[in-house]
Amino acid sequence: MIGIIFDIKRYAVHDGPGIRTTVFFKGCPLRCWWCHNPESISPKIQNYTRKVTFDGLEMEVEDTVGYEISVEELLKEIKKDAAFYEESRGGVTFSGGEPFMQADFLKETAKACKENGIHVTVDTTGQTSKKDLDKVMPYVDLFLYDLKHMDDAKHYEYTGVGNKKIIENLWYLAENKKEITIRFPVIPGYNDDEKNIKATLELASELNGAIREVHLLPYHNIADGKYQRFHIQSKMKKMKSLPEEELYPLKERLEKSGFKVKIGG
């Protein structure tokens, strides 16, 4: 079985417990205005031209985003870091994009990892079918689950999809006793108002038995260069990064509600 990925990040410490290898899948059903991996949106391998300067001369260089890889090849890459997983209680994290856009490949790779004693985390938007969740769930130890906005209309405006299926799937994972960490990207002026924070907290509280942690992800603009490089229009071009310290009051509020909270994952 063949999948399409665009990057493998080793020694990651913000994508689940311990030291991890993060595998980035191509393809995403969402179009978040603040996406920091715009190269992941298309499910296809993409060719693009980038400009480089050498000895004062500007040249155009052809480059590629994404490549095909088999389950066996990917497992071999993941197992290279096995010693770090054992020492830190880490493992592999499948991210993207949206890994569930390649559900069969995700299932087979996760299954192979579990057969080799590797802890498996999936970082997901939740925008998938229950059928695909059922395929993958048995081989996943932890879900990193994005909650971007609790208002369905605003979720659609800012991401291109509504949130009904996402919330339904979150409940479905909880009902199936899966371990979940909620990830809340805090975007000033978009989803940091009191109404949305209160609604997010209420949902998290209702799911409290299934929630491992809550991660507050402050908006950052480090992806601006990617939008230029891949010739993608950015809707957040003038937005400044949000300093972590501005999230301390929200962190404290969540902790008082009984959650273990991290800023930045």
N, C-alpha and C positions, 0 to 999 in steps of 0.2 A: 504494500500500500504506500502511495506517495502523497506527501503533503507539500504545501508551500509556506516557507517561513522567510523572515527577512533579517533576523538577527538572533544571536545567542549571547546572552550576557552572563559572564561567570562571576562568582564571588559576590552575588547580590545579597544585600542585607535588609532590603525594604519590601520584599515581595513574598513575605511569609516568614515563618520561624527559622532561625539559624542561618547558615551560609547556604545560598541557593544558586542554582543555574536557572536563569529565566530564558525561556524560548518564546520568541515573538512570532505569532502566526499572522499571515496576510489575510486581509478581509475584515470588514466591520460593517454591520447594518446601520450603525448610528453615524451621524454627521455632527458631532459636538463642536460647538463654536470654539471651544478652548482645547481641542484635541492636541496633545503633545507628541503624537506619533502619526502625523498626517500621511506618511508614506505607507501606513498600514491599512488605509481605507480600502483601496482596490484589492480584490482577491487575486488579481493577476500579477505575474512578473512584469515589471515596468522598466523601460529604458528611458533615460533622460539625459540631458546635456547640462553640465555644470561648468562654470568658468573658474579657471585657476590662473594665478599669476606666477611666472617664473622668470627671474632675471629682468623684471620690469615689463615683461611681455604678457599680455592677457591671452589665454588660449581657451578653447572649448574642449572638454573631455567627455567622452561618452561613458556613462555608468549605468548600473543595473540595480534595481531594488527587488529583492526576492529571489529565491531559488528553490528548486525541488529537492526533496530529501525523503528517503524511505524511513520506515519505522526503525529498521535495524541500524541504519546509519545514524539516526538521531539518538537512539538509545546508546550507541557507542560514544557519542559526544557527551551525553549526560553522565555516563559512568566514569568519565575521566576525572570527575570531581568527587567520586564516592567517598574518599578519605575525609574530605571536608564535611560531607553530610553526616558521617558517623561521629565526628568530633563535636559538631555544633548542633546536632539534631536538626539538620537542614534537609534539603531535598531539591526537587525540581518544581518550577512554577511555569505553567503555560499561560501566556499572556497574548497581547496583540496590539491592535486589532481585537477581534473576538474569536477565541479558540473554537467556539461552538459552530462557527461557519464552516469548519472542517471537522464535523462531529465524529465521523467514522475514523478519521486519522487520529483525532484526539483520543478516542476510546482505545484504539489499538496501542498507541504510544503510552498512555497512562497505564493500561493493563500490563504492558511489558515492564514498565518501571516498578509497579507493585510486585510483579513476579520476581524482581531483583531486589526487593526490600527497600525501595526508594520512596520517601514521603512525597506525595503528589498534591500540589496546590493548583487550582485553576482560578485565574483572575478574569472575571466575566462581567459583562454589562447586564446579563440576565435576559437579553433579548434572543430567546431561542424557544424551541418547542419542548413540551414535556416528554415527547418521544425521544428527543436527543438527550435530555437530562437523564432519562431512564437508562440510556445506553452507557453514559459516562459515570454516573453517580457511584456505582460500586467500586470504582478505582480511584476515587478522589478522597483525600483526607481532610482538605480544607478548601472552602470557597472564599475568595476575596470578591465581595459583591458590591458593585457600584450602585449608589443611590444618588442620582444627580438632581432630581427635583420631584416633589410630591404632587405638584399640580400637573394634571395630565396635559392640559393645553400648553402650559409653559414648557413642559418636558418636550412636547412635540416641536414647539418653536425653536428651542435651543439645540435639539439633538436629531430632529427629523423623524422621530418615532414617539408614540405615546408611552405611558409608563404602566398601563394596566397589566400587560403580560409580564413585565419585569417584576411588579409587586406580587402577582400571582405565583410566579416561579420562586420568589424568595420564600413565600409561605410554604410552597411545595417542598423545598429543600429542608425547611425547619420541621415540617411534619414527618419527613423521612429521617430525622435525627442527624442531619449533616452538620458539621461544624462550619460556622460562618463568621467571617470578619466583614463588617460593613465598612465600605470606603466612601467617604463623603467629600467630593471635590468642592472646596469653598471658593466660589467665584463672586467677587464683590459686585453688587448691583444686579446679580442674576439669581442667586439662590441663597443668599446670606441674610434675607429678611426674617423677622421674627416669626411670621406665619409659617414659612417653610421649615425653619429650624424646629419649631414646636411640633409640626406634623412629622418630621423625620424622627425626632426623639420619641414621639408617641408610638410610631411603628416599631422602632428599635426596642422600646420597653415591652411591647406586646410579644416580641420575639426573643425576649431576654434569655430564655433558657437555651436558645440555639446560638446566641451571639458570643463569639470568642473575644472579640475586641471591636473597637470603633477607631478607624483611622481618619483623621482630618487631613486632607490634602490641599494645602494652600496653592492658589493659582500661581503659576510662574510663566514667564514669557520666554523661556530659553528655547522654545521651538520656533521662534520667529524666523531664524535662519533656514529652517527646514522648509517653511512655506515658500520662501524665495527660491530655494534650491530646486524644489519639485514643482515650481510654477503653479502653486495653489493659492487662491485668494484667502487671506486671513481676515476674519471678522473681529479679531481681538488685537489688531495691530497697535493700537494706542493704549492698551491696558498694561498697567504696571504690575510687577510681581507683588504678591501679598506677603508681607513679613510674617514669619512664624509667630512672633510675639503677639500679634493681633488676634491669634486664635486661642490664647491662654484662657480668656474668660469662658469661651465655649467649651474648651477642654475641661475646665473645672466644673462647669454645669453638667456635663455628661458624666463626669466621675461621681458627682453627688447623686446622680441617678443610678449609680451602681455599675457603671461600665469601666472597663480598662481601656484607656484612650492613649493613642499616640498621635503626634503631629508629624505628618510626612510618611506614615506607613512604617 
